[in-house]
Amino acid sequence: MLDSADLKAILETASAAVAASPRPGSPCSASRLAAVLLVVLLAGATTSCGPVVDVVRDLYCVVTFSQCGDDSGESQPHAECISYRNGQSVGTKLCGPLWDSDNDTISTATEMNPTNRIGNYPIAGFYVFDTLRWDINQSRAQLGPSDGYLDFGMNLRDAGDGYAHYLGNDQVDTDDWGTGHLLRLIEGSGRSWADSISTRGYPHMMTGDMSLRTGGSFYPHASHRNGLDVDVRYIRKDRSETLGLNICTDGAQYDTTATLGLFNTIVVLNGDGRNGMPWVEYIFVDTACVGIVAHPDDPYIRYEDGHQDHFHVRIRDPDGP
């Protein structure tokens, strides 16, 4: 029986079979579809019905360019983003929102960040992005948050709509690398939080440590190794963006209402896993001081030592464990 890794390999094989696929109905589409169906039959010979259904569903999405699954628009361009000439696909076109003009789920800010470019100095990234075409998100979280590493990570812009990154004791662009999904969560949450900034005078969402450029051990953290974690400061009543806050020793400055509003922005508005959004797995806090009653059935909030001056957001690995 095949395991999940085998099924993933099958799907990748099928995806390759339909890569640069012509528009449905063109002369070549039937032969490509036959190749896909052959892969499905091979999978069906060694798997149970459940995985076969999943494979067929995923392959349907690849063949038809449909927006399916948790990763909508990341593995293939959206149908409306594909340009055709004489029935053949000839590339992609601008069809996204202002923050992602080519609608490839990698923000324009990330694509224009020089730190993400191959050959950049002093810190070079792993990409040659083009804001006028659809780019592939190659970032991968390998292994787990406490023993893993990061492949083809992306660097977060130091400031964006609704958020800003604080350095602490780290050098610029050394501590703010992550998977594309993590950057999508931070940037999306920032855009949502910007409404609270303008209407309520709240400070920016202040993000701290994420992962190192290639992940791995990141002192003093036990995790933060594979591009799925980000630290965020609690919100102060005086709205300072430069001062930190220990919510257990300086509770008078802790804005519980604003911080819980930020939790909602991150989890409910931008991290519930629907429609291709990232999926927040946990928020680690000091529950004794944060103003939330710890409950064993809470799906998100977890108590963990060392989170008196920040909370820690972790997303699920979109590619599996």
C-alpha positions in Angstrom: 0.0 0.0 0.0 1.3 3.5 -0.8 1.8 6.0 1.9 1.3 9.7 1.7 4.8 10.3 0.3 4.0 7.9 -2.6 0.7 9.6 -3.3 2.4 13.0 -3.4 4.9 11.6 -5.9 2.1 10.3 -8.0 0.4 13.7 -8.0 3.7 15.4 -8.9 4.1 12.9 -11.8 0.5 13.7 -13.0 1.2 17.5 -12.6 4.2 17.1 -14.8 2.1 15.3 -17.4 -0.2 18.3 -17.7 2.4 21.0 -17.3 1.9 23.8 -19.7 -1.3 22.0 -20.7 -3.2 23.6 -23.6 -6.7 24.9 -23.0 -9.4 22.2 -22.5 -10.8 21.3 -25.9 -7.6 21.8 -27.9 -6.2 18.9 -29.9 -3.5 17.9 -27.4 -5.7 18.0 -24.3 -7.1 14.5 -24.8 -3.7 12.8 -24.8 -2.6 14.7 -21.7 -5.8 13.8 -19.9 -5.1 10.1 -20.9 -1.7 10.4 -19.2 -3.3 11.7 -16.1 -5.9 8.9 -16.0 -3.2 6.4 -16.4 -1.5 7.7 -13.3 -4.8 7.6 -11.4 -5.3 3.9 -12.4 -1.8 3.1 -11.3 -2.6 4.7 -7.9 -5.9 2.9 -7.7 -4.2 -0.5 -8.1 -2.4 -0.1 -4.8 -4.4 2.3 -2.7 -7.8 2.3 -0.9 -10.8 4.2 -2.2 -10.2 7.2 0.0 -6.8 8.2 -1.3 -7.9 7.5 -4.8 -10.7 10.0 -4.4 -8.3 12.5 -3.1 -5.9 11.9 -6.0 -8.7 12.2 -8.6 -9.9 15.4 -7.0 -6.5 17.0 -7.0 -5.8 15.9 -10.6 -9.1 17.4 -11.7 -8.0 20.7 -10.2 -4.7 20.5 -12.0 -6.3 19.6 -15.4 -9.0 22.2 -15.2 -7.0 24.9 -13.4 -9.8 24.9 -10.7 -9.4 26.6 -7.3 -9.4 23.5 -5.1 -8.0 22.4 -1.8 -6.1 24.4 0.8 -3.6 25.8 -1.6 -5.8 27.6 -4.2 -3.8 29.5 -6.8 -0.4 28.3 -5.6 0.2 25.1 -7.6 -1.4 26.4 -10.8 -2.5 29.8 -12.0 -6.1 30.7 -11.6 -8.0 30.1 -14.8 -8.7 33.8 -15.3 -5.0 34.6 -15.0 -4.0 32.5 -18.1 -3.6 34.1 -21.5 -4.4 32.1 -24.6 -3.6 32.5 -28.3 -5.2 30.2 -30.8 -6.3 27.9 -28.1 -2.9 27.5 -26.5 -1.8 29.0 -23.2 0.9 31.6 -23.7 1.6 32.7 -20.1 -0.2 34.6 -17.4 -1.6 38.0 -17.1 -2.2 40.5 -14.3 -5.4 39.6 -12.6 -4.9 39.9 -8.9 -5.5 42.5 -6.1 -3.2 45.4 -5.5 -1.0 43.5 -3.1 -0.6 40.6 -5.5 -0.9 41.9 -9.0 -0.1 38.5 -10.7 -2.3 36.6 -8.3 0.3 33.9 -7.6 -0.2 34.1 -3.8 3.2 35.6 -3.4 2.7 39.3 -2.6 4.1 42.0 -4.8 6.0 43.3 -1.8 7.7 39.9 -1.3 8.5 39.7 -5.0 10.0 43.2 -5.0 12.0 42.6 -1.8 15.7 42.6 -2.9 16.7 40.2 -0.1 14.7 37.5 -1.9 16.7 37.8 -5.1 19.5 35.4 -6.1 22.8 37.3 -6.0 21.6 40.1 -3.7 24.2 41.6 -1.4 24.8 41.3 1.6 22.1 38.6 2.0 20.9 36.7 -1.1 17.6 34.9 -1.5 16.5 32.0 -3.6 14.3 33.6 -6.3 14.1 35.5 -9.5 10.6 36.9 -9.1 8.6 38.7 -11.8 5.7 40.8 -10.7 4.2 40.5 -14.2 3.9 36.8 -14.3 2.9 33.8 -12.1 5.8 32.6 -9.9 6.0 29.3 -8.1 6.2 29.2 -4.3 9.1 26.8 -3.8 9.3 27.3 0.0 9.1 24.1 2.1 9.1 23.5 5.8 11.1 20.4 6.3 10.6 18.1 9.4 9.2 19.8 12.5 9.3 23.2 14.2 11.8 21.9 16.8 14.1 19.7 14.6 13.6 20.9 11.1 14.9 23.4 8.5 13.7 25.6 5.8 14.1 25.1 2.0 13.8 28.1 -0.4 12.5 30.4 2.3 11.2 33.9 1.7 12.2 37.1 3.5 9.5 39.3 5.0 9.6 43.0 4.2 10.6 44.9 7.3 7.3 46.9 7.1 4.1 46.6 5.3 0.4 47.6 5.5 -0.6 47.3 9.2 2.6 45.5 10.4 6.2 46.2 11.2 9.1 43.9 12.0 11.2 44.6 15.1 14.8 43.3 15.3 15.6 42.8 18.9 19.3 41.6 19.0 19.3 40.3 15.4 20.8 41.8 12.3 18.6 43.1 9.5 17.1 40.4 7.3 18.5 37.5 9.4 15.5 36.6 11.6 12.5 37.1 9.3 12.5 34.2 6.9 9.6 31.8 6.5 7.4 29.8 4.1 5.3 31.6 1.7 2.3 30.6 3.7 3.7 32.3 6.8 4.4 35.5 4.9 0.9 35.4 3.5 -0.5 35.1 7.1 1.5 38.1 8.3 0.8 40.3 5.4 -2.9 39.4 5.3 -3.2 40.0 9.0 -1.5 43.4 8.6 -3.9 44.5 5.9 -6.8 43.5 8.1 -5.3 45.1 11.2 -4.8 48.4 9.3 -8.5 49.0 9.7 -8.0 48.9 13.5 -5.1 51.3 13.2 -7.1 53.9 11.3 -10.3 53.6 13.3 -9.1 52.9 16.8 -5.6 54.3 16.9 -4.0 50.9 17.6 -0.3 50.5 16.9 1.0 48.3 14.1 1.2 44.6 14.5 4.8 44.2 15.6 6.4 40.9 14.4 9.6 39.5 15.8 11.5 36.3 15.2 10.5 33.9 12.4 13.2 31.6 11.2 16.8 32.0 9.9 17.5 32.0 6.2 17.7 28.2 5.9 16.1 27.5 9.2 17.6 25.2 11.7 18.7 26.0 15.3 17.8 29.6 16.3 18.9 30.5 19.8 17.2 31.0 22.2 14.2 29.3 20.6 13.4 25.6 20.9 11.4 25.9 17.7 11.3 28.5 14.9 13.3 26.1 12.7 11.3 25.5 9.6 9.5 28.7 8.6 6.1 28.1 10.3 6.5 30.3 13.4 6.4 34.0 14.1 6.5 36.0 17.4 4.2 39.0 17.8 4.2 41.6 20.6 1.3 42.1 22.9 -0.3 45.5 22.5 0.4 48.4 24.9 -2.2 50.8 26.2 0.2 53.7 25.4 0.3 52.5 21.7 4.1 52.4 21.7 5.7 50.4 18.9 9.2 50.7 20.1 8.8 49.5 23.7 8.3 45.9 24.5 5.8 44.7 27.2 6.0 42.0 29.8 2.3 41.4 30.5 3.0 39.7 33.9 5.2 42.4 35.4 3.7 45.5 33.7 0.1 44.5 33.4 -1.0 48.1 33.8 0.2 48.8 30.2 -1.3 45.6 28.8 -4.3 46.2 26.4 -6.2 43.0 26.7 -9.0 44.0 24.4 -6.7 45.1 21.6 -4.5 42.0 21.9 -7.6 39.7 21.7 -8.7 41.7 18.7 -5.3 41.0 17.1 -5.7 37.3 17.9 -9.1 37.4 16.0 -7.5 39.2 13.1 -4.8 36.5 12.8 -6.8 33.4 13.4 -10.4 34.1 12.2 -9.9 36.6 9.4 -6.6 35.3 8.0 -5.7 31.9 9.4 -8.6 29.5 9.3 -7.4 27.5 6.3 -10.3 28.3 4.0 -10.0 29.5 0.4 -6.3 28.9 0.2 -5.5 30.9 3.4 -2.9 29.7 5.9 -4.1 27.6 8.8 -3.1 28.7 12.2 -2.3 25.7 14.4 -1.5 27.2 17.8 -1.0 30.5 19.6 1.4 30.1 22.5 1.0 32.5 25.3 1.4 32.9 29.1 -2.2 32.2 29.9 -1.8 33.2 33.5 -1.3 36.8 32.5 -2.8 37.2 29.0 -6.4 37.5 30.0 -7.6 34.2 28.6 -8.8 31.3 30.7 -6.9 28.2 29.7 -9.1 25.4 28.5 -8.0 21.9 27.4 -10.5 22.0 24.5 -9.4 25.3 23.1 -8.2 24.6 19.5 -5.7 27.4 19.4 -4.5 28.8 22.7 -1.7 26.9 24.4 0.3 27.8 27.5 4.1 27.8 27.1 6.8 29.2 29.3 8.7 32.2 28.0 5.8 34.0 26.4 5.4 36.9 28.8 6.6 39.6 26.4 5.3 38.2 23.1 2.8 35.6 21.8 3.9 32.9 19.3 1.9 32.0 16.2 2.5 28.7 14.4 0.8 27.6 11.2 0.2 24.1 9.9 2.6 22.9 7.3 0.6 23.2 4.0 2.6 20.3 2.5 2.0 17.9 5.4 4.3 16.7 8.3 
